[in-house]
Amino acid sequence: MISMYTKQEIIIRSYRSGQSQRQISRELSISRRTVKKYIEAYELQLSKSSDTTEAHSAYLSTAPSYQISNRGKLRLTSEITEEIDQLLLKNQDKLSLGQRKQLLKKIDILEVLQSKGHEIGYTTVCNYITSQSKRVSDKEAYIRQIYAPGSVCEFDWGEVKLKVDGLLIRFNLAVFTSAYSNYRYAMLYHHQDSLSFMESHVSFFSHIEGVYHSMVYDNMRVAVARFVGKYEKEPTRALLDMRGHYQFTHRFCNAYRGNEKGHVERSVEYVRRKAFAYTSDFPDLDSAIAHLQRALTKINNTSQQLTGKTAQELFNQEKEALYRAPLPLKCCELVQSRVDKYATISYRGNRYSVPDNLVGHFVDIKQFSKSIEIYAEDVRVALHQRNYGKQQWSINIEHYLGTFKRKPGALAGSVALAQAGYLKELYHQHFDQSPRDFIELLHYCSNNQISNERLKESVIRLNNICTETIDTGQLIAVLGNKHATTPLKIPLGSETSLKSKEQLRQTASLF
């Protein structure tokens, strides 16, 4: 039976490239009957579904089911060869430091491999090390390639350290480079995880409004699930999902051969240097991303030496050759959690607040690379920026208004107030002796969707026309009460009537 990758290749080659079943069978080295079977199964699923796009994506994202037969073990696997290569690199590092007497011998390398559970013999290790020594001593020739417009795009990760809000943080730079035009695109992420890997591709394809025919990767963990045999690599589920949705093919370069990608290794260093060598201090992450996009625009509009044209000009030419991009792929991880007594959910070591009436309930969490969305009965009840620290609390004070109304004394020392930004400043300036009035003001702002910016403008306005202490009634009057749908009938001369007139006179004096 075939793998999910080969299944996708059959459909993509048949419908994207227009290859015949005989040609697909010959190039993929599989039976023509097998090719015919999967093409017919694909056509049958499309005919049964009213939504062809969804049926196409679902079929290409479903792995073929089959029974694995017993096979003999391959002793010298690619995993073992990579570990040997790493140990040989350590020897080279020791040589550069003058630690010649501390080099690992072949028997030492064998013992390290066996301690990790690898079943391999001394002769096999010696033969491989000998072949590697001979290969390293030979000069390697590089072959220049010619690429068709829209045919190949290369992807790689790079690291960059930026100072954001006074803290030095290590970010991961996702870089795309067109092999034909040298057009570059990049984004910043906290982690090199599957979500960032997928979201970077979704962002790139949306940016260029198309899809390249083939994507090239090195042996990154988010793209390679495992090694099969000595040279074959099995793609991860994330890569297979993207292939199934966007219908591109992919290629992996050999281990420790980043030059086989051709362009992107240089692009990572080039983009990082042009964007952040001079400026690396930003007030927030959004400012750093905006600065990166401006640097990319400048890079793509700079004339290139070989062609005399800019990458943007060449990309405009190859844009017509790109595949049409489908709707963006939704990239998120869905988990379920129970709300604790602090009205928070714990996710990956950090806590995020939800409305206090959900204590003890189960909620659904949608995790994106930059945000956390929390749902209760399919209704979104909270939205937080994803926190990449450890044991951090992300609290929204509006989630605790019901509890503060019953426990106003808990407001002053709460984490909710400490993280409330301008509301904390307003509380200590005007309401530290009247927490109930402050909670009433928060209820009013929450019910009428009044932003902190508008509230701050109203406070400044009152400070300019009133030297006395600002209270909740004055702020609500300036912000604007909603008129009642039916008028209230209040007897003249009653206590309510007299107090209302007095409040109206005070309000009028403010203006």
N, C-alpha and C positions, 0 to 999 in steps of 0.2 A: 504493500500500500504506500501511498505518497504522503508527504507532509503537507501542512497547511500552506507553507511557502510555495511548494510546487503547484498546489491547487490554485493559488492566486496567480501564479505565473501562467498557467494554462488559460485562464479566463482573460487576463490582461493581454497576453500575446494574441489571443484570438480576436478580441473585440477592440483593443487599443491599436495593436500593430497590424491587424488584418492577416496574420499568418495562417496558413492552412494547418489542418490536423497532422498531416504528414510531416511538415516542417517543424511543428512544435514537438512531435514525437522524436524526431531525429536530434534536435538541439538539446532537449531535456533528457534524452536517453531513457524514455519510458515507452510503454506499449501504446500503439495508436488506439487500441480499444479503450485503454484507460483515459486517454485524452478525450475520446468521443463520449465516454460515460459522464465525465464531469461537465463537459459543455452541455450535454443534454439535460443533466440535473439542474444546471444553472438556468437554462431556458425554461424548464418546467416550473422552477420557483418564481421566475419573473412573470410567467403567464398566470399563476395562481394569485398574485398579489396586485392590489390596486395601486399601491405606491411602489413603483419600480426602483426608486432611489433607495428606499429603506430595505427592500428585498435584496437589492444588489449588495448593500453594505453588510446585511445580516449573513448572506451566503458566503461572502469572502472572509468574514470574521469568524466563521465556524470551522473548527479543525475537523478533518476526516477521522472517523472512528475506525480502529482496527486493532487486532490483537498482536502484541509484540511476540515474536518467536525468540527462542533461546539462541543467543549468539555468543561466540567466544569473546573473551576480553582482549582488548588491545593494550598491550603493555606500555608502549611509548606513546601516550596520548598527548594531545596538544597542551593539556593542563600541566603535565609533567615537564614537557619541553619549556614551557614558559617559566616554570619555577627554576629549572636549571639555568635558563638565560638570566634570570634575576640574580641567582647566586654568582654567576660569572661576572655580571656587572658589578656586584659587590667587590669581587676580587680586583677589578680594574680601579674601583674607587680607592681600595687599600693601597694599590700600587702608586697612585697619584699622591697619597699621603705618606709614602715611605714605609708602609707596613708590610713589606715583602715577606717577612717571616710569619705573618698571620694569615696567609692566603689559605683558602679552603682547597684541599686536595680532592681528587676524584672520589676517594673512599669517604671523605667527609661529606661530600655532596650526596652520595648514596645513603649515608646514615640520616641526613636531614630529610630526604625523601621518604625513607622507610619510617621515620618517626611520625610523619604526617599520614601514614597509612597507605602509601603507594606500594604496590607489589611490582617491583622491578629489580633486575639483576645488575650486577657490577659491570658485566661486559656491555650491556645495552647503554649504560650511562657513559662508559668510556668511549664507545663508538660515536655517540652523539656529540660529546664534548670535542672529540677529534675532528668531526665534520664541521662543527661550529668554528673551531680554531682556523681551519683551512678556509672557510667561507669568509671570516673576518679579514684574513690576510689578503684576499683577492680584492681588486678594485672593482667597484660597482659602476655599471654604465646606466645612464638615465636616458630614456627615450621620450622625446617631445611628442605631445599628442595634439591632434586637431579635433575640435568639438563642433558639433552641429548646433545651431541656435535652439535653445530650449531643451537640450538633450540631457545635460548632467548638471547637478548642483551638489556641492560638498558641504558637510556639516561637521562641526567640532566644538568642543568645550575649551574654555580658557579661564584662568583665575585672575582676578584683579582685586586689589585691596583699596578701599575707598574710606574716607572719613565722612560719616553721615551723622549729622547732629552731634558732632564732637567725639563720636566713637569710631575706632578703626575696625571695619567689618570686611570680611572676605566674601566676595561675590563671585558667582560663576557667569561667565560670558558665553552665551550661545551664539555662534557665528555661522552664517550661511554665505556661500560664495558661488556665483555662477561660473562654470568652467569656460563658457564662451565669452561672456561680456565682462567678467570680473566684477559684476555688480554685487555689493555686499549689504548684508542686513544683520543686525545683532540685537540682543535683548539681555537684560540683567536678571538673574535669579539667585535666590539664597542657596538652593540645593541643586545638585545634579541628579534629581530623582525623575521617576517616570512622568509625573504631572508636569514638571518643568520641561522635560523633553517633548511631550506632546503639545503643550501650550505654545512652545516656541515655534513648532511647525505650523500650528493653526494660525498663529500671528503672522508668520512669514507668508503663507499661502494667501491669507486675506490681504496682506500688504501688496503683494505683486498681482493679486487678482488672477491667479492661475496656478498650475502645478507642473513642475519639471518632470520629464519622462523618467528619470532615474536619480536616486539619491545615493551618495557615497558616505560611508561611515568607517571609522576605525573600530577597534575591538572594545568599545565602551560598554560598561555593564548595563546601561539602560537600553542598548540596542542588541547585544548578544546575550542570549539566555544561557547557552552552554556550547561547548565545542563537541562536534560529532566527527570522530575520526581525527586525522592529522590536520586537515585543512578546512573542513566544512564547519560552518557556524550556524547555530539555530537562532533565529531572531526572537526577540522578546514579544510578549503579548502586546505591549504598547506599540511596537513597530508594526506588528501584524494588523492591529486595529487601524492604524493610520494608512497602511497599504490598502486594506480593504475599503476604506472610506474614500481616499484620494486617488487610488488606482495608479500608483507609481511603482516602479521596480526599484530594487536597491542592490548595492554591492558593498562588501566589506574588503578593506585592504588587509594585507598580511600583518602579522604581529610585528611591532617595532618598525613598521614601514609607513610612517605617516606621509612620506614623500609620494606614496602611491596615490594619495588623494590629489596631489598636484598643486592645488591652490590654497586650501583652507588653513594649513599649518602656518603658512606665511600670513594669511589674513588675520588669524587670531592675534599674532604679535603686532601686526600693522595697525589693526583697529584699536587695540589696547593702548598702543603708544600714541597714536594720533588723537585719541579721545581723552586719555587720562594721564598722559605723561606730564602735562603742564598743570592741568586742573584736576584735583582729586578730592576736594573738600566741598561737600554739599549740605544744605540744611535738611534735606529729606531724600528718600529714594526716588520720588517722582522727579525731582530736579536733576538727579543723576541720569535718569532715563531720558529726560528731555535733552540734556547736554549730549548724550550719546547719539541721539537721533540727529541732532544738528551736525555733529562731527561726521556721521555717515553720509549726510547730504553733501557735505563739502568733499568727502572722499570720492563719492560717486560722480561728482561733477568736475573732477580734476582730470585733465588730459593724461592719457597713458602713453608711455614711451614707444611701445611697439606699433600701436595703431594710430596714434595721434588723435584718437577720439576718446571721449569720456565713457565711463562705464554706464552712465545713464543713457547716453546716445545708443550704445550697442544693445543695452537692455530693451530700449524701445523697439529695436528691430527684431529681437528674438521673442518679444512678448506675444506676437501672433502665433508662434510655434508652440506655446505652452498649452497643456491640457486645460480645459475649462474647469475652474474650481467649483466643487459642490458647496452646499451650505457648511459653515464651520462645524467641525467635530466638537462635541461637548466633552470636556476633559475634567472629570472630578472623581473623587473617591467618596462613596456613600457608606457611612457607619451609623450605628444607633448607640445612644448613651442615655443614662438616667440622670435627671437633674438632682443635685445634692441639696443639702439644707441651706447652703449659701446662695441658692438660685444660680448655680453655675454648672457647666459641664466640663469635664476634664478630657482634654484631647492632646495626645503626644506631650504630656508633661506640663501643659499650660491650661489655665482655666478661662472660660468665656461665659459672660453673664447672659441670662435669659429672663423674661418677665417672672416676677416672684410668685405668680399664681400657678406656675408649672412645677413647683417643688415636688419631687417624688414621681413625676411623670417621665415617660420615655419620649425622647425627641430624636429626629433624624438630622445628621450632620453631613453637609456637603462641603468637602474640603477642596479648595482650589489652591493654586500655587501662591496666591497673594491674599486670599480672603477665606473666611469661614462663614457659611450660611447655615442657620439652624431653623428647622421646620417642626411644627407641631400640627399633626393632622393635615398635612399638605399645605399649611399656611406658614409663610416665613415670619418668624417671630423675632429674629435677631440677625444682625450682620456685623461682623468684626473683621478687622485686618488680621491676617494670620501672623501670629507671634512666633518668631524663631529663637526666642530665648529659652531659658529653663526655669520652671516654677514661677512663671509670670501670670499676673491676673489682668484680664482685659474686661473692664467693668463699665457699663452704661448706666448712669444714675437713674434714667427714666424707668429702668426695669425694676426699681425698688420703691417706687412712689407709694404703692399700696402699703408696704411694710413701714415706711417712714411716717405715713399718716397715723399709724397706730403707735409707733415708737419714735417720736420726734427727737428724743434725747440721743438716739444712736447716730444722728446725722453728722454731728461735728467731727467725730473721729473715724468716720467710715472711709473705706477704700474708694467707694463710689464717689464721694465728694472730692477726695484727693486727686482722682483722675478726671474730674469734671471740667478742667480748663478754666474758662472764664467764669463759670458758675461758682467755682470755689472762691475766686476773687470777689465776686458780687456778694456772696454769703458773708465773708469776713468783714466787708466794708459796711454793710447795711443791715444784715439779718442775724448776726451772731447771738443776739439776745432774744430773737423771735423766730426760732426754727419752724414753728407751725405756719407762720406767714410765708416763709420761704418755700415750704412744701406746697402750700396753696398756689404760689406763683408757678412752681414747676408743673403742677397739674394743669394750670391754665395754658401754659406754653405747649405742653404735650398734647392737650386736647385740640388746640387751635393751630398746631404745627408751626409754631413760632421759633425761628432759628436763634441761635446764640448771637449772631451778628445783629439781627433786628432788635433783640433784647438789649444788647450793648448800646446801640444807637439811641434807644429810648431812655436808658439810664443817663447817657451824656446829655440828652435834651433836657431831662429833669434837673440835672446838676446845673445847667446854664440858667434856668429860670427859677430855681428854688434852692434856698440855702439850708432848709430844714432837712431832717432825716427823711430819706425816701422809704415809702412803705409799699405793700403789695397793691393796695387800692389805687394809688397814684399810677403805678406802672401799668396796671390793667386798664386804667382810663386812657393812658397815652397809647397803649397798644391797640385799644379798640375793642369794646364789648360787642358780642353778637346780639342783635335785636331779637326779642322774643317773637314767636310766630303769632301769639295771641296776647293782647294787652292785659296787664294785671289790674284788677279793680281794687284800689287801696282807699279806704275811707279817709276823707280830709280830716286833719287834726289828730290822726292816730300817731303813735310813736314811730311806726315805720315811715309814715309820710314825712314827719319832721326830720328824721335822720336822713332820709333820701334828699330832702331839700338842702340840708347842711352839706352833704357830700357833693351835691351839684355845685353849690357855691364855692367849695374848696377846689373842685376841678376847674371851674371857670376862672378862678384866680390864677391858676397855673399858666393859662394862655393869655 
